[in-house]
Amino acid sequence: MKLRAVIIDDEPLAQKGLEDHINETWFLELAGKAEDPIEALEILTTQNIDIVFLDIEMPKMSGITFLETLKKAPIVIICSAYAEYALKSFELEVLDYLLKPVTFERFTKAVVKAREFYELKKNGKQEIYLKSEYFFVKCNQRIEKINFADVNYFEAMGNYVTIHTTAKKFITYITLKGIEEYLPKDFYIRIHKSYLVPIDKINSIDEYDIKVADVILPVSRNYKDELITKINKKLFKRN
């Protein structure tokens, strides 16, 4: 199945570059082009469009204003010569932000992410979209792809969860219970009402805490028995 794409850009060279990139990508199909958002509305309202490549500074209406007026937008990838609009764009939940001139390498990275997100999202309406090696979550209106192998632990903060990875932290509006429902139970374990950890990231266990990636996390009595049971299953045992 090909994803149907629309280009909204008033620069002929930019349009041509994106069109060439789309034609070279086997899972994309160019459904239409427009020089401004007003012209694009007819395409978006009469056809099924999966991805929009959107410029920012255009006549009649800016790309930002256009996004703010859409009630339900397809996947949006911004293509702009101006980096200063990136923060505002991500607040409007664009998937990626490409700076012109858009190279095919950078374009490919963005559309592969878009295709993965599309395939996961069409299967449900949850706030977290999972595959075997990675998952997507919304963080500050931006959609982030996180590899499971990079996750050190999940920390509850009320109705939010901080995902601690090897590189950085991500804060997403979902409960720890909500995340736990989607994770494979054989590989993740709750150690406390506020902490959920990958079992293979546990470096050591003490009476009241565990060590994960040089961080000491508390273990509550309510979860300790299950933790010990799962760890015992992974212990080397003498015959």
C-alpha positions as CSV (number, residue, x, y, z in Angstrom):
1,M,0.0,0.0,0.0
2,K,1.3,3.5,-0.9
3,L,0.8,6.6,1.2
4,R,-0.8,9.4,-0.7
5,A,1.1,12.7,-0.3
6,V,0.4,16.3,-1.0
7,I,2.9,19.1,-1.4
8,I,1.9,22.6,-0.3
9,D,4.6,25.1,-1.3
10,D,4.7,28.3,-3.4
11,E,8.3,27.8,-4.6
12,P,8.5,25.9,-7.9
13,L,12.0,24.5,-7.2
14,A,11.1,23.3,-3.8
15,Q,7.9,21.7,-5.2
16,K,10.0,20.0,-7.9
17,G,12.6,18.7,-5.4
18,L,9.9,17.2,-3.2
19,E,8.1,15.7,-6.1
20,D,11.3,14.0,-7.3
21,H,11.9,12.6,-3.8
22,I,8.3,11.3,-3.6
23,N,8.6,9.6,-7.1
24,E,11.9,7.9,-5.9
25,T,10.2,6.5,-2.8
26,W,8.4,3.3,-3.5
27,F,5.8,3.6,-0.7
28,L,4.7,7.2,-1.6
29,E,2.3,8.4,-4.2
30,L,1.9,12.1,-5.2
31,A,-1.8,12.9,-5.0
32,G,-1.5,16.6,-5.6
33,K,0.4,19.9,-5.4
34,A,-0.7,23.4,-4.3
35,E,0.9,26.8,-4.1
36,D,-0.9,27.8,-0.9
37,P,-3.1,26.3,1.8
38,I,-6.4,27.6,0.3
39,E,-5.7,25.8,-2.9
40,A,-4.8,22.7,-1.0
41,L,-8.0,22.5,0.9
42,E,-9.9,21.2,-2.1
43,I,-7.4,18.3,-2.4
44,L,-7.6,17.5,1.4
45,T,-11.4,17.6,1.5
46,T,-12.0,15.5,-1.6
47,Q,-9.3,12.9,-1.4
48,N,-7.9,10.6,1.2
49,I,-4.5,12.1,2.0
50,D,-2.0,10.4,4.3
51,I,1.0,12.9,4.4
52,V,1.3,16.6,3.8
53,F,4.6,18.3,3.0
54,L,4.0,21.8,4.1
55,D,5.9,25.1,3.7
56,I,5.6,27.9,6.3
57,E,5.9,31.2,4.5
58,M,3.3,31.3,1.7
59,P,0.9,33.8,0.2
60,K,-2.7,34.0,1.5
61,M,-2.1,31.9,4.5
62,S,1.0,30.7,6.4
63,G,1.6,27.0,7.0
64,I,1.3,27.6,10.8
65,T,-2.1,29.3,10.5
66,F,-3.2,26.5,8.1
67,L,-2.4,23.8,10.7
68,E,-4.2,25.8,13.4
69,T,-7.4,25.8,11.3
70,L,-7.4,22.0,10.6
71,K,-9.6,20.0,12.9
72,K,-8.1,16.7,11.8
73,A,-4.8,16.8,9.9
74,P,-3.0,14.0,8.1
75,I,0.6,13.3,9.0
76,V,2.4,16.6,8.5
77,I,6.1,17.1,7.6
78,I,7.2,20.7,7.5
79,C,9.6,21.8,4.8
80,S,10.9,25.3,5.4
81,A,13.9,27.5,4.9
82,Y,13.4,28.9,8.4
83,A,14.4,27.0,11.5
84,E,12.7,29.5,13.9
85,Y,9.2,28.0,13.3
86,A,10.2,24.5,14.5
87,L,9.0,24.9,18.1
88,K,5.6,26.3,17.1
89,S,5.2,23.6,14.5
90,F,5.9,20.8,17.0
91,E,3.3,22.3,19.3
92,L,0.9,21.6,16.5
93,E,2.0,17.9,16.4
94,V,3.9,17.8,13.1
95,L,5.9,14.6,12.7
96,D,9.1,16.1,11.4
97,Y,10.7,19.4,10.4
98,L,12.9,19.5,7.3
99,L,15.1,22.5,6.4
100,K,15.4,23.5,2.8
101,P,17.1,22.5,0.6
102,V,15.7,19.0,1.6
103,T,18.2,16.3,0.8
104,F,17.0,12.8,-0.2
105,E,18.7,11.3,2.8
106,R,16.9,13.6,5.2
107,F,13.6,13.2,3.3
108,T,13.9,9.4,3.5
109,K,14.5,9.4,7.2
110,A,11.4,11.6,7.7
111,V,9.1,9.5,5.5
112,V,10.2,6.2,6.9
113,K,9.3,7.5,10.3
114,A,5.9,8.7,8.9
115,R,5.2,5.3,7.4
116,E,6.0,3.5,10.6
117,F,3.8,5.8,12.6
118,Y,1.0,5.5,10.1
119,E,1.1,1.7,10.2
120,L,1.0,1.7,14.0
121,K,-1.6,4.3,14.5
122,K,-4.1,2.8,12.1
123,N,-4.3,-0.2,14.4
124,G,-5.6,1.7,17.4
125,K,-6.2,5.0,19.1
126,Q,-4.0,4.6,22.1
127,E,-1.4,7.2,23.2
128,I,1.5,4.8,22.7
129,Y,2.2,2.9,19.5
130,L,4.4,-0.2,19.8
131,K,6.5,-2.4,17.6
132,S,8.9,-5.1,18.7
133,E,12.0,-2.9,18.7
134,Y,10.6,0.6,19.3
135,F,7.5,2.6,20.2
136,F,6.1,6.1,19.5
137,V,4.8,8.5,22.2
138,K,3.6,12.1,22.2
139,C,6.0,14.4,24.1
140,N,5.2,18.1,24.2
141,Q,3.1,17.7,21.1
142,R,6.0,16.1,19.3
143,I,5.8,12.5,18.3
144,E,9.0,10.7,19.5
145,K,10.3,7.3,18.4
146,I,12.1,5.5,21.2
147,N,14.0,2.2,21.0
148,F,13.1,-0.3,23.7
149,A,16.9,-1.1,24.0
150,D,17.5,2.6,25.1
151,V,15.0,2.7,27.9
152,N,16.4,2.5,31.4
153,Y,13.2,3.0,33.4
154,F,9.8,4.6,33.4
155,E,8.9,7.1,36.3
156,A,5.4,8.1,37.2
157,M,4.6,11.8,37.8
158,G,0.9,12.0,38.4
159,N,-0.8,11.7,35.0
160,Y,2.6,12.0,33.3
161,V,5.4,9.5,32.8
162,T,9.1,10.4,32.4
163,I,10.8,7.9,30.2
164,H,14.5,7.7,31.1
165,T,16.7,6.6,28.3
166,T,20.4,6.3,27.8
167,A,20.5,9.6,25.9
168,K,17.8,11.8,27.4
169,K,14.4,12.0,29.2
170,F,11.0,12.1,27.6
171,I,7.9,13.3,29.4
172,T,4.5,12.0,28.0
173,Y,0.9,12.6,29.1
174,I,0.0,9.0,30.0
175,T,-0.2,7.1,33.3
176,L,2.3,4.4,34.3
177,K,-0.5,1.9,34.3
178,G,-1.3,3.0,30.8
179,I,2.2,2.3,29.6
180,E,2.4,-1.0,31.6
181,E,-0.6,-2.4,29.7
182,Y,1.2,-2.3,26.4
183,L,4.6,-3.7,27.6
184,P,5.5,-7.4,27.5
185,K,5.2,-8.6,31.1
186,D,8.1,-11.0,30.8
187,F,10.5,-8.2,30.1
188,Y,9.2,-5.3,32.3
189,I,8.3,-5.2,36.0
190,R,6.8,-2.7,38.4
191,I,9.1,-2.3,41.4
192,H,7.2,0.6,43.0
193,K,4.0,2.6,42.4
194,S,6.2,5.2,40.6
195,Y,8.7,3.0,38.8
196,L,8.6,0.4,36.0
197,V,11.9,-1.1,34.7
198,P,13.2,-3.4,32.0
199,I,14.3,-6.6,33.8
200,D,17.5,-6.8,31.8
201,K,18.6,-3.3,32.8
202,I,18.7,-4.2,36.5
203,N,22.4,-4.2,37.6
204,S,21.9,-5.2,41.3
205,I,19.3,-5.8,43.9
206,D,19.4,-4.8,47.6
207,E,16.9,-5.3,50.4
208,Y,15.1,-2.0,49.7
209,D,16.3,-0.9,46.3
210,I,17.7,-1.8,42.9
211,K,20.4,-0.2,40.7
212,V,19.6,0.6,37.1
213,A,22.1,2.4,34.9
214,D,23.9,3.8,38.0
215,V,20.6,5.1,39.4
216,I,19.3,3.7,42.7
217,L,15.5,3.1,42.6
218,P,13.3,2.1,45.5
219,V,11.6,-1.3,45.7
220,S,8.3,-1.3,47.6
221,R,7.1,-4.4,49.6
222,N,4.1,-4.7,47.4
223,Y,6.2,-5.5,44.4
224,K,9.3,-7.1,45.9
225,D,8.0,-10.7,45.8
226,E,7.2,-10.6,42.1
227,L,10.6,-9.0,41.4
228,I,12.5,-11.7,43.3
229,T,10.4,-14.4,41.6
230,K,11.2,-13.1,38.1
231,I,14.9,-12.6,38.9
232,N,15.2,-16.2,40.3
233,K,13.9,-17.5,37.0
234,K,16.9,-15.9,35.3
235,L,19.5,-17.0,37.8
236,F,22.1,-19.6,36.9
237,K,21.5,-22.6,39.3
238,R,23.8,-25.3,40.3
239,N,22.7,-28.8,39.3
